[in-house]
Amino acid sequence: MVGLYGRNKELGLLETLLARSDRGHIGIMVVSGPRGMGKSRLLSSAARLSARSGLEVVRLNFAGLSGISHRYFLDEVSAGHLEEFTHRWSDWVGFYAPGNRAGPVVVALDDVEWCGSVMASVGIFHHLARRMGRPLVVLLTRPGDSEDSTRANDEEVDRNVDPTVDVVHCRLHPLEEKAVRQLAADVLGMPPGQEVMKMCAHAEGVPGRLLPVLNGLAEAGVTCAPDGTAQPDLKKVLPLEARALAFERLAGLSDGTRRVLDIASVMGKSFTLGALSSALGQTTLSLLPALREAQEAGVLAEDSSYSAFTDLLMWQAVRETVPAPVRTAVLRDVGHQLLVSGDAAPLGAGYLLRAARSGDRRAASSLPEAVARQARTDPVGASTRAAEALRLPHLDEPGHVRLVQVRAEGLARCGQLTEAIQCLNDGLQRPLRLDSANSLRSILTFLHMLSGDTESAAAVARQVLGRPGSAQAPREIALLLDYCSYRWGDVARAESRPEPDPAAKTSPGRSTGFQAFGSFFHWRNGRVAETLGMLDGADGAEPSQLWLDQASRTFATVTRIQYLASLRGFDEAEAELQAVAAGIDAWRGQGWHAVTESLRALLALEQGQLQAADAAATAGLDLGQKHGTGALALLAHAVLAIASLRRMDIQTALRHTEILSDPLQASRSSGATQVALWAVLMVTEAHEGPQAAVHLAERLLSEGVSPYSMLLQAPYSAPWLVRTALTAGLPEFAAKTAVAAESLAEYNPDWPILTVAAEHARGLLEGDTTALRLAVERHQDPWSRAQAQEDLAGMTESREVAVRHLEAAANSYTRSGARRDAARVRHRLRERGVRRRHWNSAARPVAGWRALTETECAIARLVAAGMTNRQAAQQMSLSHHTVNFHLRNIYRKLDISSRVKLAAIVHQ
């Protein structure tokens, strides 16, 4: 029944009375119970249930009438038709349903005070039934009677000897939990959650007390929890009539306990005992009696070090007794005291923020300091709090700048570089003094660098250095500007920038990080020892709690790892990478693992572990996408481009180099630029031919890319350029490359790997087999060694020796997964009359993609990428007749007849 919960037993008794009334019996149902138990609601529901059964029903409101008045009205009811009576006495009729006038009549009487004895009123109802000439069922409620009176009525009913009278006495009891949940779900529109049920417990199952709570919740508004249940909105205040239930538990508490509860309620629904003792200026021990009294009264929940009001209703009942101005003052004072204590900055910042939102200027002025202190231990939480604080009016300039710094550094710590940069730009929209603006711009330049936007970093750095009065700009900004300008050969712009004051103060950690920018000048000039020397202090720098210092040192170490990978210092690079990953975990910058995974991919690639490189690079890209740090993972695209090329997956390689082309062509750079440059060069050679690759290298060099930094990428860099230039018919470029490689070796005698690379390049240029044999013996990574073996085979007159070197190269390429290179070597072996089986005879289906061999899969991908049969044959180092043969087999196995359909299948 709508609006009635947990009363099915009582309604069942009514149905029994109605059934017996058809046999001429008089039915009397007496409903009693304490006030608010729902007697009137049950009576109303019973009357409507009877009406729906087709009976004639009248409900009379007799509250406050004497017994004589009741008898007079009942005589009026029996004197004529009920319908006429309801029109004449409409003010006293609550409900009427005409129904079947030949059947039983149901008369409902609410709040009947005169009916002290049920059996004494039986005669009245007998007389009424005789006057009406119809069976009669009487439903009546009595005012809140006691258990004793109920027991006396039950005994009187048991002594009833009139077989024509059926008397049922129902005493209503509190609703069970199931009924409370049903009622709450109907009022709130969703199942009640745990907190709502705690609030309902104040009503103790009494509907009259429960409905104000539920209606108050509905009025204030509830939220839907993840599990679909209703939860109270902590920001909304419940109406007074709902809070009134909680006052019962507060009655009788001592004045001291009420004072403790008043302060605690202002602090929040929950609070720490330490914060409460600080707010009251008392020891925790001295608070225990008051807390124990409040717990025994059901006002507070019990806990050892953390306390809370039992529910939202109780919390608001206490808090709303404290005037709003007093609440604001308490929040401010508590925040200040916690800030002074030094060990509860997050709590203090939270209280000050709440006070500042209420318009307290003293709290607003102290808030930036509190948020900055919180950032030392909880930078992510402090960043969120800073964002809230920045919405406040009346922040002074130092406070505004400090909050912007905390917010931006917290975002950057999580890897949200785009959001951090936007935060700083928004902060700079406010008119600021020069030193305040430059403090934000210094952070902005570094974040632009980390995001890969060198051009924007340089523009902001020039603002710092080029404005009047900015001579005190830190030295790292000048280093960064030089780095940005020299990176792309803009020497004139670098040399024309204003000089910083050498005495300007610089954070030690940040200076160490910015050495990465200075180290680039030595790297581009081919000075390896000086390059690494500038970065040696990154790990040993003085520890700092500031994230920007931590990130600066991380940036320096990341740069050093890339240099070590280029120089084949793999063991040292691996150790430093582990340290970087541990540091990122320590400052909870999970998005920054896009960098560590990309570096892991680079190290695996350069050591010939293509499968591990693929996995790590993919993980880096996934992390970048998940945390919004994609700019930090450009290195992963470069690794995947080179790895895809070696696997003969030109289509995937092209997709990754398209992503790399933007930072390469638009004068934007990240730490991935050198690897990105080589990825683009190699894929260009594979897709467009050696001449296109050499022309691209010439253009990059003419735009300011240093030949030394280009060749320092890897030991195979110089030999690859020489080989590609000779194949393209450009011996002059090959000779210039070999000379640059020899100069690098001369500048860096302590790095033998550079001598190996120079000898390899010279051996190719001059046909010097001795130099090539030296390269074969001393190259430290498998791909460079295999390249040298392949080159040596081409210079060797002895067929037997050439075959031996080619087979060694093929084995090395195959082990590392470089199928494209292995195919080229097999072709050269076939030219010498040697055929090597490179496929397995594993069982395959006869049709479908899985039926294709590795060679057929590779050809399918090349053709799907838009290559002609001859171009695919060149990539595969096969004859075009062989490619034609394989393509026919592919069409047959896939049951297709066109290249368009093949491309569609490959793209799937």
N, C-alpha and C positions, 0 to 999 in steps of 0.2 A: 504494500500500500504506500502510495506516494506520501512522503512526509512522516512516516511512522517506521521506527526501527527497533528491532529487538522485542516486539510485542506480539509475536505470532501466537504464543500460547493463549494470551488474553482474547485475541480475535477468534481463536478456535472455540473457546468457551461460549462466545456470543453466537457462533453458528449453531452450537448445540442447543442453546436456548431458543433460537428461531425455529429450529426443526421441531422441538417439543411443543411450541406454541400452536402449531397446526392441529394438535390434538386437544385444544381447549385449555391448555395450561397457561398460568400466568408466570411469566419469566421476569426475574428481577436480577439485575447485574449491578453490584455496588463496587465502584472503583475508589480506592483510597491510597494514600501514600503521602510522604512528606511534600512540602511545597516545592514546585519546580520539577516534579517527577514526570510531568506530562499527562496528568489526568484529563485535562480539558482536550488536549490533542487526541488522546485515545478515544474520548467520547465523540469528538467530531468525526474521527475516522470510522468509528463503529456506526454512526448514523449514516454516513455516506455509503458504507458497505451495505447496510440494510436497504438503502434506497436503490442501489444497483441490483439488488436481488428482487426488485419489483414491489417492495412493501411501501405502505404509507408511513412517512416518518415526519416527526416534528421535534425540533430541538428548542428547549425553552431556557432562557437565561434568568435564573431565579436568585442570583447572588444578592444577598442583603435583605431578602424578603422574609417576613415572619412565617411561622407555620400556618396562621390563619389566612394570610395572603396566598400561600401555596394552595390551600384547600379551595379557596375561592376560584383561583385560576383553573384548577383541575375540574371544578364543577362546570366552568365555562367550556372547557374542552369537551366534556361529555354531553353538553347540552345540544350541540348541533354538529354540523360537519366541521372537520378540522380546517378545511380550506377557508370557511367563513371566519373561523376563529383567528387564523393567521393574519387575515386582512384587518380584523378589528383590533387586534393586539400586536401589531407588527413590531412595535418597539421592544417587545419582550420575546420575539421569536428570532432565533438565530439561524434556523434552517428549516425548510419544509420541502417535502417531495410527495406529490399526490399518490402515486403508486396504485396498487390494487385495493379498492375500497371494500372489497369483500373479504380480504385476507386480514392477517394480524396487523395491529397498529404498534408502531415503535415510538415510545415517548422518551426523549433524552432530557434529563434534568441535570444542569451543571451547578456545582458548588451548593449542594443542598445542606444547609446548616441545621434544619429542624429535624432531620432524620437521625436523631441520636440512636434510636433502636430500630434496626431493620424490621424485625417482626412486628413492631408496633405500627408500622406503616403498611403492613400487608392488607389490613382492612380497608384502608383508603384505596389501594390499587384494586381490591376486589370490587368495591363500589364503583370505581371508574370503569372497570371492564363490563359490569352489568349495565351501566348507563349507556355505554357505546354499543353493546351487543356484539362485540368482536373480541377475538383473542388479543391479549395485551402483553407486550414486552417493555419493561421499564429499564432504562439505563440511567444510572445516577452516579454522580461523583460527590465525595464528601471533602470538606476542607482538611488540611494536613492533620490527620489523626495520629495517635501514638500506637505503638505496638500493643499496649495493653487494651486499648479500645478495640483494635482489630481482633485480638484474641477473644474478647468478650462477645463480639458480634458473631465470630465463627462458632462459639459454643451455643449461642442462641439459635443460629441456623441449624445446628445439629439436632436441637430439640424440636424443630418444626415437624408437626404431625399432619399438616395439610398436604395431601398428595397432589393437589392441583396447583401448588405453588412451587416453582423451582427457583431457589435463591443461590446465586453465585457471588462470592466475595473475592475481589481481586485486589491485592495490595501490590502496588508497583514498586519494583526494586531498581537500583541503578543499572544502567545499560552495561552490557558486557562489551569487551574490547572490540569484538567483531562488529557489533552494532555501531559503536563509536566510529570505527573506520568507515563503515558504509555512509553514515551521516556526514562525516568530514569529506568524503569523496564527492558526495552530491553537492555540498555547499561550495567546495573549492574547485570543483571541476576536474580533479585528478586525485589519485590515491594519496593519502597523507604520508609524509616522511616521518622519520624518527623524531625530529625536533618538534613537528606539529603535534605528534602524539604526546610528547612530554608536556606541551602546553595544555592539551586536552585533559591531562591527568588532574589538573587543578579543579576541574568540574566534578571529579569523583563519580562520573557516570550519570550525573543529574542533568537531564536535557535542558532544563531552564537555565542552568549555569553554563552548559556546554555551548549553546547556540550563540551567546554574546561573544565568546572566544572565537568561534568559527566565522561568524559574521564580521567581527573585527579584523580577522586575518584576510578575509575576502575583500574588505573595504581597503585595507592597507596594501593589499597585493601580495601574491606569492610568486615564487619562481619555480620553474620545473627543473629538478635535479637530473643528472645524467641517467639515473635509473627510472625516470618517469614519475617520480613522486613529488608532491608539493613541499616546498621548503619556504619558510618565512623570509621576507626581504628584510635584512638587518638594517637597511637604511630607512625603513618606514616605521613610523610610530603607531602602535595600536591604539584604538579609541579607549577612553577612560573606562567605559563600562566593561571592556575586556580586561583591562589591567586590574580592575577592582578585585577580581578573584584572588590575585596574588597578595593583596593587603592582609588577608587573614594570617598568612605565615609570618608577616612582619609584626603583627600585634604581640606585645609582650616582650620584644627584644629590648635589651638595655640601651641606654643612650650611647654608650661607648661603641657598642656593636653597630648601631645605626650609623654612627659617624664613619666607621670603617667601611661599611657597605656603601654609603654615599660616595666616598672617594673612589672605591673600587668600581662602582657602576659608571663613573665618569671615564675611567680608564678603559672600559670596554666590557663586553660580555664575559671575556676571559682575561686573565692577568697573571703575571708572575708575582710570587710573594716578595721577591727582592725589589721589584718595582713598586709594589704597594708600600713596603716598609720605607723605601726612599721617599715616596710621596708624603707619607705621614711623619717622617722624621723619627721613626721608631725602629727598634730591632725586630727581626722576624719572630724571635721568641716572645716578645711582649705582645704580639698580635695573636698568638695562638688561642687564648681564651675567647676572644671575640670571634675568631674564625670557627672555633669549635661550636659556639652557641649558634652561629648562623648555619652551620652544617646540620646540627641537630634539629633546627627549625625547618629544614628543607629548602633553605634559601641558596646555599652554596653546595656544589658537589665536592666530594672529598678527593684530595690528591696530595701527594707529598710535597712537590715543589711548584705545582701549577694549579691554579684554582679557577673556577668559573661559576657563574650563576647557573642554577639548575636548568633554566630554559630562557627563551627570549621574553616570555611574559613576566617572569620574575625580575629579569634584568631591567626591563623598561619600567616596571612598577617602581623600582628603587630610583632609577636615574631621573625619571620625569619629576620626582619630588625636589630635585636640585635645580634651582633657577638657571636658565641658559647662560647669563653672564658669569655666574659662579662656575659653571662647567668649563667655560672657555678659560677662565683664570686658572682653574685646577690643572687643565691640560698643559697650559703654558708652564706652570711651576713644576709639574712633574717632568716635563720634557727638559727643562733647565737642570733640574737636580740629577736626572739620569745622564745628561751630557757631562756634568761636572764629575760624576762618578767614574767616567771613562771606560767602563766595561759594558755599557748598555746603550751604545750610540744608535743602533737600529730602532730600539724601542723609543728612545728620546726623540729621534727624528719623526717617528710616527705620531707621537703626541703633539709635537710642535706643528706638524703639518695640519692636524685636525684643528688646533687652536687658530692657526693662520687662516684656515678656510672660514672660520667664524669672524674674521676681520681683526684679529689681534696683531697689531703691527710689531710688537716686541717679539712675538713668536716668529713672525715672518723674517725678521732681521737675524734671528739665531738659526733659522732653518738651514741655510746653505752650509754652515759649519757642521751642523749635525749630519747632513747628508754626506758631506765629504768624509767625515769620520766613519760613517757606515760603510762607505766605499772601500775602506781598508780591509774589511773582513767580509763584506757582502756586496761586491761591486755590481752584480746583476740586480739585486734588490734595490740598491741605492740608485741605479739608473732609472728604474721604474718610478721610484719616489721622486727623483729629480724631475722627471717628466710631469708628474702631478704638481710639483712645486712651481714649475715654470708657468703654469696657468694662473698663478696667483697675481693679483694686481699689487702695485706699490713695492715691487722688489727693487732694491737699490742696485747700482751697476756692478759692484764687486760680487754681490750675491747672485745676480743674473749670470755673470760670466762663470762663476764657480759651478753653478748648477748645470750650465750648458756643457762644461768640461766633463762633469761626472756622467751626464746623460750620454754624451758622444762616446766616451771611453767605454762605458758599459755596453753600448750597442756594438762597438768595434770588438770588444772582448768576445762577444757571442758570434762574431763573424758577420754582423749586419753592417757592412761597410757603407752601402748606399744610404741606409737610414742614418748612420752616424754622420756622414758628409752633409746630408740634408739638415740634420740638427744643427750643425755648426753654421751652415749658411743661413738658417733661420735666426740663429743667435746673433749673427752679424748684421741682420736687418735693423736692429735697434741702434740708435746713435751711441757710439762708445768712444771713450778716450783711446788715443793711439796705442798705448801699452796694453789696454784691455783687448782691443781688436787684434793686435799682433799675437797675443797669447792664444787666441782662438785660431788665428791663421796658421800658427806654427803647427798645431795639431792637424789642421786641415791639409796642409801640404803633405804631411806624412801619410795620412789616410788616402789621399789621392794616389800617392806612390804605391801603397799597398794594393789599391784597387786596380792598378795598372794604367792609370790615367796620368802619364808623365806630363802631358801638355798642360793639364789643369794644375798639376802640382807646381810647374814652373811659373804659371801665371800668378798663383797665390804667393809664391816665394818672392816674385818681383814686387808684389804689393807690399810685402814686409820690408824688403830692402830698399825700395825706391821711394818711399814716402818721406817727406821732411820730418826729421826728429826720430827716425827709425835706426839711427846708427848703433843702438844697443842691441840690435837683433842678434840672436845667438849664431855662432859660427856654423852650426849644422844646416841652417837655412841656406847659407851661401854655398855650402858643399852640395846641397840638394839641387840648387839652381845650376851649378856647374855641371852636375851629373845629367840633369835634364837637357841642357844645351849641348854638351859634348856628345851625349848619346847619339844624337842625329847630326853631328858635325856642325852645329851652329856655334862655332868658336867665337865669332864676332859678338854674339849676344852674351856668351859666357864671360868674355873679357870686359864687356862694357857694364857689367852689373856693379852696383855700389859695394864698397867694401864694408864688412861688419866690423864692429869694435872687437879686437882680439881679447879684450878684458871682460867681454860680456859673459855673464854666468850661464853655464850650461849644465843640465842634469848629467851626471856621470854615465848613468845607464843609457840615456838618450844619445849622448855623444858617441858611446860605443856602437850603438845601432846605426848612427848616421855615418860611421866609418865605412859602411857598405857603399855609400855613394862616393866617398873619396877613393875607396879601393878600386872603383871602376876605372878611374883615370890611369892607374898603374896597369890594370889589366888590358885596357885598350892600347897602351903603349908597349905591351909585351913584357912587363916587369913582374914576374910571378912572385918572387920573394917579397917584394914591397907590397904586392896585393895581399898576400896571406898575412904579412906582418901587421897590416892595419886591422886585420880581423882577429888576430890571436887573442886579444883581450876580451872578446865577447863573452866567453864562458866565465872568465875570472873577474868580471866587473862586479862592483859592490852591489849586493842585493838591494832591490828597491820594491816597495809596495805599490808604486805607481804603475798602472798597466801600460802606459805609453813607453815607459822605460823597459818594461818586460818585453813588449812587442818590438821595440827597437833592437834589443839584444837578439831576440828571435830572428828578426829580419837579417841581422848581421850574420848569424850562424847559418841561416838558410842560404844566404849568398855564398858563404864559405863552403858549404856542402856541395853546391853546384860547381864551384871552382875545383874542389877535390875530385869530383866525379870526372871532370874534364881531364884532370891530370892523372887519373887512374889511382887515386888514393882511396880505394874502396873501403878498406878496413876502418880508416880514420873517419871517413864520411858516414859509415854505418853507425859508429859509436856516437858521433855528434847528432845524428838523426834520432837515435834513441833518447838522447838527452833533451832534444827539442820537443819530442812527443811527450816526454814526462813533464816538461815545463808547461806545455799547453794544457795537459790534464790538471796540473796544479792550479792554474788560474781559470780552469773550467771554460776554455774556449774551444768547444767541440767543433765548431765550424772551421777552425784553423787546421784541423786535421786534413782538410782538403789539400793543404800545402805538404804535410808530411807524407801523405799517401802518394802525391805526385812525385815527390823526391824519391820515395821508395820505388816508384815505377821507373824513374830515370836511372837509378842505380842498377835495377834489374835489367833494363834494356842494354845498358853499356856493358854489362857482364854476360850478355848473350842469353838471358832468361826471358824470352818473349812472353811465355805464358804467365809468369809472375808479373811481368811489366803490365800486361793487359789487365790482370786482376786488380793491381794496385791503382792503376790510372782510372779504371772504371769506378773503383771505390772513392777516389778523389773527386771525380765528377759527381757521383751520387751525393757525397757530403756537401759539395758546393751547392747543389740544387736544393738539398734539404735545409741548409742553414743560410742560404742566400749569399754564399761566398764563392760564387762561380768565378769571379775575377781572380781569386787566389789559385784556381785550378787550371789556368791556361797551359801550364807546363804539361798537364795530363793530356790535353789535346795534341800537343807536339809529340809526346811519347807514343800515343795511339796512332798518329799519322805515320811515324817511322815504322812502328811495329806492323801496322797493316800493310805498308808497302813491302816490307820484307816477307810477309806472308803471301804476297801477290794479290792482296785485296785492294785494288786501286780505287774502287768506288768508295770504300770507307776512308781510305787515306785522303782522297779529295774532299770528302765531307769535313774532316777535321782541319785540313789546311784552309778551307774557306773560312772557318771560325778564326783561324790565326791570321788571316790576311788583313783583317781590320786593324789590329794593333800594330801590325808590321807596316802597313801602307799609310796609316793615318798619324804617324809620328807619335804613337802611344806605345808605351813599353811597360812590361812587368818583368819580374825576374826570369821569365820564360823566354825572353826575346832571342837569346843565342840559340837555344834549342829550337824555337819556333822558326828562326831563320833557316836553320839546316833542314827542318822538316819540309818547309816550302821549297827549298832548293832541290832536295832529293825527289819530292813528288813531281815537281816541274820537269825534272830530267826524265822521269819514268813516263809521264803523261804526254809531254810536248817535245821531248828530245833533248839531247845534250846542248845544242846551240841555245835553246831557250833558257836552260838553266844557267849557262855561262853569261848570257846577256843580263839575266836577272842579278847575278852576282856583281857584274860590272856596274849595273845601275845602283845597287845598294852601296857599293864602295864609293861611287861618285857622289852619293848623297851624304857621305860622312861616316859610314860604318868603317871602323878600323880594320885593316887586313889582319892585324895581329889578333884582335878579339874574335874575328871570324875563324882563324885557323886554330885558336886555342880551344875551341869547342870540344874537340876530341882528336886523338892521334890519327884517326882516319881522315880528318878534314882536309889537310893539305894534299895527301895522295888522291883523294876523291876528286878534288878540284882539278889537279893536274891531269888525271885520267880522263875526266869529262871534257876538259878543254882540248886535249889531244884528239879525242874521238870527234869533237865538233870541228876539228881543223883550225884551232886557234892556239898555235904553239906559243905565241907571245904571252898570252894570259897564263899559260901553263908555266912558262919560265919565270914570270913575275911571282907567281904563287910559290914556286920552289925557292926563289931567293928570299921571300918573306919568311918561309919556314926555316931556312938556314939562319937568318938573322935572329929569329926567336930562340933557336938552339944556342947561338952564341951569347945572347943576353942572359940566358938562364942555364949555365953549365951544371948547376946542382940538380937539374931535372932531366935525367936521361931519356925520359919518354918523349921529350921534345926533339932530342937528337934522333931518336928512332923515327919519328914522323918526318923529320927533314930528310933523313937518308932514304926513306921510302919514296918521298916525292922526287928526290934527285934521281934515284934508281929508275923510276918510271920515265923521267924526262930524258935521261942520258942512256937508258938501256943498260945500266950498271947492275949486273947480277949479284955482285958482291954486296952492294948496298941493300939489294932486295933480300938477300939471304940474312943479312943483319936484322932487317925488319921482321922477317919470319921468326927469328930466334928471340927477339926482344919485345915484340908487341905483347901487351899484358891482357888484352881482352880477345875473345875468340873471333869476333867479327873482323877486327883490324888484322889479326893474324891470318885469317882465311883470305882477306883481300890481298895481303902480301904474297901468300902462296899462289893465288890465282895470277897475280902480276908476274911473279917469278916464272911460272909455267909458260907464260907468253913470251918471255925473254930467253928461255932455255932452248938450245938447239937439240939437245938429246930428247928423243921422244919418250924414252923410258923415264927420265927424270921429270919431264913435264907431266906425264901421266901420274907419277907418284905425288907431285905437288897438287895436281888438280883433284885427285881422289882425297887427299888430306883436306883440301878446301871444301869439297863436297860433303865430307863427313862432318866437318865443323859447322857448316851452314845447316845441315840437316838436324844435327843435335840441338842447335839453338832455334830451330823452327823457321829459318830464313829460306822459305821455299822458292822465292823468286831467284835468289842468288844460287841456290842449289840447282835450279833448272838451267840457269846460264852455264854453270860448270859442266853439267851433264851434256849440254850441247857441244861444248868444246871437247869433251871426251869422245863424243860420237864422231867429231871431225877427225879425231886421231884413231878411230877404229875401235873405241872401247865403249861398250854399252853396259850401263849399270841399271839394275832393276831397282826402282824406287817406289814401287807400289806394293801393297799387301793383297793377299788373296782372300781377304775376309768375305764371308758370305754376305751378299747384298740382295735386296729385292730386285725383281726384273724391271720394275717400272717405278716412276716417281723420283723425287729429288734424292732420296737415300740410295737410289740405284746408281748414281753418278760416282765415278772414281774421283780421287783428289784432283787429277789433271783436268777432268771434265768440269768439276766444280770451279776450278780456277778460270778456265776458258769461259764458262758461262758468266762469271762475274765480270770479266773483261769485256765481253760482248755486250752485256747489260749496261756497262758504263759508257757505251757508245763507240767502242773501238771496232775498226774493220778487222777482217780475218788476218790481214797482213800485220796490222798493229798488234793484235793479240799474239800472233806468232813471234813478233819481235820481243814482246814482254816475256813470253814463255821460253824464248830461245829455242823455238821449234820452226820447222818449215811451215809455210802457209798451207801446204797439202795436208800435213798432219793435223793442223787446226781444222781444216775442212772436214777431215775424217771424224775427228772428235765431235765437231758440231753436229754432224749427221746423227751420231750416236746419242747426243744430248736430245735432239728433237724427237728421236724415236722413243727414248726412255720417258720423256715428259709428255709425249703424245701431242706435240705442237708442230707448227710449220712456219713460224715467223719469229724474227728477233724481238718484235714488240711484245709478243706473249712471253718470250723468255725473260725479258726485262721485268715484266709484271711478276713473274714467279720469283725471280731473284729478289726483288724489292720486298716481297712478302716475307 
